[in-house]
């Protein structure tokens, strides 16, 4: 009896080891198919977040997950080459692979979630939930691995959703928690079912005497399994089906039992699994399936598992049916998103380029002309900054809808990103003139449509667009060149004032080259201290005394010729180099004031510096000013900042906050070029200025044009009411000064009548004088 018990116990342990090895093999086998999905999802994630996330983080993450996946693929290959693999060794290797992969996917919400827009956050949620759901089937053979993977992916996501502090995110957090509970339960049930399935199959081969009990347990597992299962006999006739299969197929059990697999109208599953009609081996099919009873179009995975007797003869089979319709639809959606813009659902750059490539071939074959319009919304950034990105996104969607209504069915409307759209007009005419005329007609319709007001989220918004046009005929297969030419024409339209259309001209390329050359020279000037400051006196008109000065930036080329600020300042602003240049001007002005004070010759109230609108939106701009003033030890009142009315409009809230902050520190502001922008008394009331500069365009004709004279008097009266100092720019004649003095003796002026702008050494002479 004792020997019999030991033999039974030994047999039990052998069976347990066999089951563990089978489950381990299943885990490795499942990963063989899952590796492609993992890599595809990782690539899709990087592609989708590339325009909005940190590239270094994305590449590091992508390299990490790709490396882990590659190691696991190699490890899987090595596993299947082993005839008798050691369970503990290979399980540890599998465990480490799953653990590092789970850490990589779980890091996505922690690293990227908070840094991207809501639509990308939704993508991260879907991707994370999808990956965790996918792990249910691939890791079900080991419950511990299932739970590790599930919690590593969903807990960080739940944390991010809870951290967001928003009702919709909190609701999403609750749904994720519910999903975790459901998946844990399903994974447990699936795991138990799978283990029981292997155990029963193992018992079936080793003990016919225990067949009745095994069949009873197998039937319980069969009925409760969360996946569809049916049995078939040697003639491929279905003899039983479980509840899950009936639910998947929307059929009753008695409708399925008795069906012959060869008589089903859709033979793709059977042919796909057994194209050689050898039903004695394991077969699998994954693909489309049209059901006979309900006419459903599904995407399924069916695994046909033959059941053999002790002598290896087939006595029937079991099929495991998984409904992958939703997963397949998600994959199709992912493929769609790979070629379409997720916000507007329009073709993206890749799909557009493919259509252009095909059209170029068609145009050459048919000797027809096609056209391409490159469209960019004007001042879209201002709408984004003032109304918010959600409103900006809805404006883009509405813009896409308006554009689609203007186009033919054969035309292609694409969004390249941001506020850039491209319209491809195929096969317009057999001559270029007719093509260009049609393209301009379409462009005019676009201008008219986009000028109409947008009503979004309680905002009434207005925008326009700049359009560049080029034809496609005679182009080589260089799609990027086609887009570049249209883009160049679009930028020319912007430079000429926006809300207009321009056709590509080769001379535009020269302007682009000049722009690039100026950029390069500006960078060199920044790196080599190639700028200088000149100072123009500001004179009290009643006493002719120099009371202040304006610091003006000067730049000379290699042979000493002065380059106009009107030429290089716009380039510096568009390229972002204006920040470095502006900080240098501020620091150099503070340094010069400190130097003159140390020499005992500084007798001015202040020196003013012009501020670019781009500088006003820098979050640390106020800190830069305060730090420079303190570093050079000057009084804050000795530095004043000049801003234009246009800058006030484009960044109203940020500018007001900046002015209030710096006024509190003692740095005062001057409104420059008053009257040339969006003049409004409300600005004077809402902003704390110390002075107001009348633009030289009004002073120039003050002696000849009564309207200019009246306007200048009105501006002086307004400034007097608000307690502002008035400075008239561009005073070049004594008669102009006299007229200004007659209006108000407290007015100050600057201009060639007193002095042109001079470098620091020459200007120092004025600091020794009492008058101009």
HUMOGI-V228664 format. One record per residue. N is the residue number from 1. RES is the residue in three letters. OMEGA is omega as a letter, one per 20 degrees, with the letter a starting at -180 (999 if undefined). D_FIRST is the distance of its C-alpha to the first C-alpha in Angstrom with 2 decimals. Layout:
n=(N N)
res=(RES RES)
omega=(OMEGA OMEGA)
d_first=(D_FIRST D_FIRST)
This chain:
n=(1 2 3 4 5 6 7 8 9 10 11 12 13 14 15 16 17 18 19 20 21 22 23 24 25 26 27 28 29 30 31 32 33 34 35 36 37 38 39 40 41 42 43 44 45 46 47 48 49 50 51 52 53 54 55 56 57 58 59 60 61 62 63 64 65 66 67 68 69 70 71 72 73 74 75 76 77 78 79 80 81 82 83 84 85 86 87 88 89 90 91 92 93 94 95 96 97 98 99 100 101 102 103 104 105 106 107 108 109 110 111 112 113 114 115 116 117 118 119 120 121 122 123 124 125 126 127 128 129 130 131 132 133 134 135 136 137 138 139 140 141 142 143 144 145 146 147 148 149 150 151 152 153 154 155 156 157 158 159 160 161 162 163 164 165 166 167 168 169 170 171 172 173 174 175 176 177 178 179 180 181 182 183 184 185 186 187 188 189 190 191 192 193 194 195 196 197 198 199 200 201 202 203 204 205 206 207 208 209 210 211 212 213 214 215 216 217 218 219 220 221 222 223 224 225 226 227 228 229 230 231 232 233 234 235 236 237 238 239 240 241 242 243 244 245 246 247 248 249 250 251 252 253 254 255 256 257 258 259 260 261 262 263 264 265 266 267 268 269 270 271 272 273 274 275 276 277 278 279 280 281 282 283 284 285 286 287 288 289 290 291 292 293 294 295 296 297 298 299 300 301 302 303 304 305 306 307 308 309 310 311 312 313 314 315 316 317 318 319 320 321 322 323 324 325 326 327 328 329 330 331 332 333 334 335 336 337 338 339 340 341 342 343 344 345 346 347 348 349 350 351 352 353 354 355 356 357 358 359 360 361 362 363 364 365 366 367 368 369 370 371 372 373 374 375 376 377 378 379 380 381 382 383 384 385 386 387 388 389 390 391 392 393 394 395 396 397 398 399 400 401 402 403 404 405 406 407 408 409 410 411 412 413 414 415 416 417 418 419 420 421 422 423 424 425 426 427 428 429 430 431 432 433 434 435 436 437 438 439 440 441 442 443 444 445 446 447 448 449 450 451 452 453 454 455 456 457 458 459 460 461 462 463 464 465 466 467 468 469 470 471 472 473 474 475 476 477 478 479 480 481 482 483 484 485 486 487 488 489 490 491 492 493 494 495 496 497 498 499 500 501 502 503 504 505 506 507 508 509 510 511 512 513 514 515 516 517 518 519 520 521 522 523 524 525 526 527 528 529 530 531 532 533 534 535 536 537 538 539 540 541 542 543 544 545 546 547 548 549 550 551 552 553 554 555 556 557 558 559 560 561 562 563 564 565 566 567 568 569 570 571 572 573 574 575 576 577 578 579 580 581 582 583 584 585 586 587 588 589 590 591 592 593 594 595 596 597 598 599 600 601 602 603 604 605 606 607 608 609 610 611 612 613 614 615 616 617 618 619 620 621 622 623 624 625 626 627 628 629 630 631 632 633 634 635 636 637 638 639 640 641 642 643 644 645 646 647 648 649 650 651 652 653 654 655 656 657 658 659 660 661 662 663 664 665 666 667 668 669 670 671 672 673 674 675 676 677 678 679 680 681 682 683 684 685 686 687 688 689 690 691 692 693 694 695 696 697 698 699 700 701 702 703 704 705 706 707 708 709 710 711 712 713 714 715 716 717 718 719 720 721 722 723 724 725 726 727 728 729 730 731 732 733 734 735 736 737 738 739 740 741 742 743 744 745 746 747 748 749 750 751 752 753 754 755 756 757 758 759 760 761 762 763 764 765 766 767 768 769 770 771 772)
res=(UNK UNK UNK UNK UNK UNK UNK UNK UNK UNK UNK UNK UNK UNK UNK UNK UNK UNK UNK UNK UNK UNK UNK UNK UNK UNK UNK UNK UNK UNK UNK UNK UNK UNK UNK UNK UNK UNK UNK UNK UNK UNK UNK UNK UNK UNK UNK UNK UNK UNK UNK UNK UNK UNK UNK UNK UNK UNK UNK UNK UNK UNK UNK UNK UNK UNK UNK UNK UNK UNK UNK UNK UNK UNK UNK UNK UNK UNK UNK UNK UNK UNK UNK UNK UNK UNK UNK UNK UNK UNK UNK UNK UNK UNK UNK UNK UNK UNK UNK UNK UNK UNK UNK UNK UNK UNK UNK UNK UNK UNK UNK UNK UNK UNK UNK UNK UNK UNK UNK UNK UNK UNK UNK UNK UNK UNK UNK UNK UNK UNK UNK UNK UNK UNK UNK UNK UNK UNK UNK UNK UNK UNK UNK UNK UNK UNK UNK UNK UNK UNK UNK UNK UNK UNK UNK UNK UNK UNK UNK UNK UNK UNK UNK UNK UNK UNK UNK UNK UNK UNK UNK UNK UNK UNK UNK UNK UNK UNK UNK UNK UNK UNK UNK UNK UNK UNK UNK UNK UNK UNK UNK UNK UNK UNK UNK UNK UNK UNK UNK UNK UNK UNK UNK UNK UNK UNK UNK UNK UNK UNK UNK UNK UNK UNK UNK UNK UNK UNK UNK UNK UNK UNK UNK UNK UNK UNK UNK UNK UNK UNK UNK UNK UNK UNK UNK UNK UNK UNK UNK UNK UNK UNK UNK UNK UNK UNK UNK UNK UNK UNK UNK UNK UNK UNK UNK UNK UNK UNK UNK UNK UNK UNK UNK UNK UNK UNK UNK UNK UNK UNK UNK UNK UNK UNK UNK UNK UNK UNK UNK UNK UNK UNK UNK UNK UNK UNK UNK UNK UNK UNK UNK UNK UNK UNK UNK UNK UNK UNK UNK UNK UNK UNK UNK UNK UNK UNK UNK UNK UNK UNK UNK UNK UNK UNK UNK UNK UNK UNK UNK UNK UNK UNK UNK UNK UNK UNK UNK UNK UNK UNK UNK UNK UNK UNK UNK UNK UNK UNK UNK UNK UNK UNK UNK UNK UNK UNK UNK UNK UNK UNK UNK UNK UNK UNK UNK UNK UNK UNK UNK UNK UNK UNK UNK UNK UNK UNK UNK UNK UNK UNK UNK UNK UNK UNK UNK UNK UNK UNK UNK UNK UNK UNK UNK UNK UNK UNK UNK UNK UNK UNK UNK UNK UNK UNK UNK UNK UNK UNK UNK UNK UNK UNK UNK UNK UNK UNK UNK UNK UNK UNK UNK UNK UNK UNK UNK UNK UNK UNK UNK UNK UNK UNK UNK UNK UNK UNK UNK UNK UNK UNK UNK UNK UNK UNK UNK UNK UNK UNK UNK UNK UNK UNK UNK UNK UNK UNK UNK UNK UNK UNK UNK UNK UNK UNK UNK UNK UNK UNK UNK UNK UNK UNK UNK UNK UNK UNK UNK UNK UNK UNK UNK UNK UNK UNK UNK UNK UNK UNK UNK UNK UNK UNK UNK UNK UNK UNK UNK UNK UNK UNK UNK UNK UNK UNK UNK UNK UNK UNK UNK UNK UNK UNK UNK UNK UNK UNK UNK UNK UNK UNK UNK UNK UNK UNK UNK UNK UNK UNK UNK UNK UNK UNK UNK UNK UNK UNK UNK UNK UNK UNK UNK UNK UNK UNK UNK UNK UNK UNK UNK UNK UNK UNK UNK UNK UNK UNK UNK UNK UNK UNK UNK UNK UNK UNK UNK UNK UNK UNK UNK UNK UNK UNK UNK UNK UNK UNK UNK UNK UNK UNK UNK UNK UNK UNK UNK UNK UNK UNK UNK UNK UNK UNK UNK UNK UNK UNK UNK UNK UNK UNK UNK UNK UNK UNK UNK UNK UNK UNK UNK UNK UNK UNK UNK UNK UNK UNK UNK UNK UNK UNK UNK UNK UNK UNK UNK UNK UNK UNK UNK UNK UNK UNK UNK UNK UNK UNK UNK UNK UNK UNK UNK UNK UNK UNK UNK UNK UNK UNK UNK UNK UNK UNK UNK UNK UNK UNK UNK UNK UNK UNK UNK UNK UNK UNK UNK UNK UNK UNK UNK UNK UNK UNK UNK UNK UNK UNK UNK UNK UNK UNK UNK UNK UNK UNK UNK UNK UNK UNK UNK UNK UNK UNK UNK UNK UNK UNK UNK UNK UNK UNK UNK UNK UNK UNK UNK UNK UNK UNK UNK UNK UNK UNK UNK UNK UNK UNK UNK UNK UNK UNK UNK UNK UNK UNK UNK UNK UNK UNK UNK UNK UNK UNK UNK UNK UNK UNK UNK UNK UNK UNK UNK UNK UNK UNK UNK UNK UNK UNK UNK UNK UNK UNK UNK UNK UNK UNK UNK UNK UNK UNK UNK UNK UNK UNK UNK UNK UNK UNK UNK UNK UNK UNK UNK UNK UNK UNK UNK UNK UNK UNK UNK UNK)
omega=(r r r r r r r r r r r r r r r r r r r r r r r r r r r a r a r r a a a r r a r a r r r r a a a a a a a a r a a r a a r r a r a a r r r a r r r r r a r r r a a r a r r a r a a a a r r r r a a r r a a r r r a r r a a r a a a a a a a a a a r r r r r r a a a r r r r r r a a a a a a a r a a r r a r a a a r a a a r r r r r a r a a r r a a r r r r r r r r r r r r a a a r a r a r a r a a r a r r r r a a r a r a a a a r a a a a r r r r r r r r r a a a a r r a r r r r a a r r r a a r r a a a r r r a a a a r a a r a a a r r a a a r a a a a r a r a a a r r r r a a a r r a r r a a r r a a a a r a r a r a r r r r a r r a r a a r r a r a a r r r a r r a a a r r r r r r r r r r a r a a r a a a a r r r a a r r a r r r a r a r r a a a a a a r r r a r r r a r r a r r a r r r a a a r a r r r r r r r r r r r r r a a a a a r r a a r r a r a a a r a r r r r a a r a a r r a a r r a r r a r r r r r r r r a a a r a a r r a r r r r a r r r a r a r a r r a a r r r r r a a r r a a a r r r r r r r r r a a r r r r a r r a r a r r r r r r r r r a r r r a a r r r r r a a a a r r r r a r a r a r a a a a a r a a r r r a a r r a r a a r r a r a r r r a r r r r a a a a a a r a a a r r a a a a r r r a r a r a r r r r a a a a r a r a a r a r r r r a a r a a a a r r a a a a r a a a r r r a a a r r a r r a r r r r a a a a a a a r r r a r a a r r r r r a a r r a r a r a a a a r r a r a a a a a r r a a a r a a r r a a a a a a a a r r r r a r r r r r r r a r r a r a r r r r a r r a a r a r r a r r r r r a a r a r a r a a r r a r r a r a a a a a r r a r a r a a 999)
d_first=(0.00 3.77 5.43 5.00 6.23 8.70 9.80 10.49 12.29 14.17 15.26 16.44 18.52 19.98 21.06 22.58 24.44 25.73 27.04 28.68 30.36 31.52 33.00 34.58 36.06 37.35 38.99 40.74 41.65 43.15 45.23 46.77 48.65 49.11 50.91 53.97 54.08 53.77 56.58 58.71 58.38 59.16 62.23 63.30 63.01 65.19 67.65 68.04 68.43 70.54 73.92 73.05 70.52 70.85 70.60 69.18 66.32 65.66 65.67 63.44 60.94 61.13 60.68 57.64 55.83 56.88 55.58 52.19 51.92 52.93 50.35 47.63 48.87 48.72 45.26 44.07 45.53 43.77 40.42 40.64 41.59 38.28 35.77 32.74 34.07 32.42 31.66 32.70 35.92 37.14 36.19 38.32 41.18 40.96 40.81 43.98 45.79 45.10 46.04 49.37 50.20 49.58 51.79 54.53 54.56 54.25 57.28 59.56 60.33 60.81 63.20 65.09 64.88 67.62 69.99 70.42 72.07 70.22 69.91 68.09 65.95 64.97 64.01 61.82 60.13 59.50 58.27 55.87 54.49 54.23 52.34 49.88 49.40 48.93 46.17 44.19 43.25 43.21 41.01 38.88 35.86 35.78 36.71 37.72 40.14 41.49 42.28 43.79 46.03 46.95 47.95 49.70 51.91 52.55 52.83 55.87 57.41 56.93 58.48 61.49 62.00 61.88 64.20 66.78 68.02 69.06 68.15 67.11 65.03 63.44 62.67 61.15 59.08 57.72 56.94 55.10 53.00 52.24 51.41 48.98 47.18 47.05 45.88 43.16 41.85 42.24 40.65 37.62 37.35 38.04 35.48 32.76 33.82 33.82 30.38 29.05 30.94 29.42 25.90 26.45 28.08 25.23 22.70 25.19 25.16 21.43 20.13 22.52 19.98 20.29 24.04 25.18 23.64 24.81 28.23 28.54 27.89 30.10 32.77 32.87 33.31 35.77 37.88 37.96 38.48 41.88 42.65 43.57 40.93 41.33 39.39 41.18 40.44 41.30 44.90 45.12 45.52 44.29 41.69 40.97 42.39 41.48 43.82 44.71 45.99 48.04 49.55 50.42 52.11 53.67 52.30 50.37 46.98 48.45 51.17 48.69 46.24 47.66 49.75 49.75 49.62 52.23 54.57 54.78 58.36 57.28 55.33 55.32 51.64 50.40 52.95 52.34 48.58 48.83 52.31 51.04 49.33 45.96 43.73 40.47 40.56 40.62 44.13 45.93 49.37 51.32 54.82 57.05 56.11 58.27 56.41 57.30 57.12 58.83 60.65 59.14 59.70 56.56 55.22 51.54 48.55 46.24 43.08 41.96 38.27 37.30 33.98 32.58 29.91 27.32 30.19 32.45 34.69 36.29 35.52 37.57 37.96 38.13 41.25 41.55 45.09 46.75 50.28 52.14 55.58 56.36 55.13 57.21 60.23 59.85 59.84 62.94 64.51 63.74 65.39 68.34 68.66 68.62 71.91 73.35 74.50 71.99 74.79 77.30 75.02 77.76 77.22 76.74 78.33 75.98 76.47 80.20 80.53 78.81 81.24 84.18 83.04 82.95 86.26 87.97 87.11 88.34 91.59 92.41 91.73 93.81 96.41 95.87 95.79 93.11 93.22 90.91 91.54 90.01 90.14 89.59 90.07 92.79 91.96 88.42 87.26 89.61 88.03 84.55 85.62 87.59 85.59 82.09 79.78 78.45 82.01 82.61 79.61 80.82 84.26 82.79 81.01 84.24 86.18 83.83 84.32 88.10 88.14 86.04 88.61 91.34 89.67 89.40 86.09 86.33 86.88 84.10 83.90 81.65 80.89 80.54 79.59 81.39 84.52 85.14 85.24 86.19 87.65 87.73 90.49 89.98 92.73 95.59 98.66 99.99 102.17 101.44 104.17 102.77 99.28 100.51 102.49 99.50 97.26 99.86 100.09 96.34 96.57 99.35 97.23 94.41 96.78 98.05 94.58 93.22 96.34 95.53 93.98 90.22 88.99 85.54 83.84 87.17 88.85 91.78 91.54 93.94 93.30 94.73 93.69 94.98 94.58 94.85 95.36 95.10 95.17 92.55 94.76 95.11 92.27 89.95 86.19 86.16 84.84 85.00 88.71 89.31 87.66 89.43 92.84 92.29 90.90 93.99 96.28 94.41 94.91 98.57 98.77 97.27 99.72 102.60 101.74 98.61 98.55 99.99 99.17 99.92 99.67 98.41 101.22 100.69 102.82 99.99 97.97 100.69 100.42 96.67 97.24 99.82 97.34 94.69 97.30 98.38 94.76 94.34 97.63 96.75 93.50 95.49 98.05 95.33 93.80 97.21 99.03 101.35 102.63 105.56 106.79 110.34 111.87 114.37 116.46 116.36 119.85 121.23 123.88 126.29 126.47 125.44 123.00 119.69 117.09 113.87 112.52 109.96 107.68 107.57 105.15 106.75 105.24 107.17 106.18 106.32 110.12 110.85 111.30 110.11 107.35 107.83 105.19 105.44 103.96 101.12 100.09 98.62 96.65 95.38 94.35 92.52 90.72 89.71 91.75 94.06 91.70 92.22 95.95 96.40 94.67 96.94 100.06 99.11 98.29 101.44 103.62 102.24 102.72 106.32 107.17 105.79 107.86 111.07 110.51 110.06 113.36 115.01 116.22 113.84 115.98 114.26 112.46 109.53 108.41 106.59 103.87 102.93 99.31 97.58 95.70 92.62 92.75 92.78 89.29 87.73 85.57 86.71 90.40 91.63 89.72 91.38 94.84 94.28 92.72 95.64 98.24 96.63 96.08 99.78 100.95 103.23 103.89 101.92 105.24 106.55 104.11 104.30 102.24 103.80 101.83 103.06 103.00 100.69 98.09 98.32 97.55 94.67 92.78 94.31 91.57 90.52 94.16 95.07 92.17 93.15 96.80 95.93 93.63 96.20 99.09 97.20 97.11 100.88 100.80 103.08 103.21 106.00 105.89 107.18 109.15 109.68 110.88 109.30 105.83 104.66 107.28 106.51 107.76 104.26 103.10 105.86 104.83 101.08 101.23 102.80 105.11 107.79 109.97 110.60 111.82 114.10 113.30 116.03 116.32 118.14 120.31 121.44 123.65 124.47 128.17 128.47 126.02 126.72 123.26 121.62 123.99 123.16 119.44 119.71 121.66 119.01 116.20 118.16 118.71 115.00 114.02 116.62 115.14 111.69 113.08 112.06 113.99 115.32 115.40 117.25 115.95 118.12 121.51 123.78 127.30 129.42 130.28 126.61 126.26 129.41 128.20 124.90 126.75 128.96 125.90 124.19 125.18 121.67 120.22 118.93 118.89 117.66 119.03 121.28 124.29 122.97 120.78 118.21 114.78 115.00 112.64 112.03 114.75 117.44 116.37 116.67 120.46 120.17 118.43 121.63 123.88 124.72 125.22 124.35)
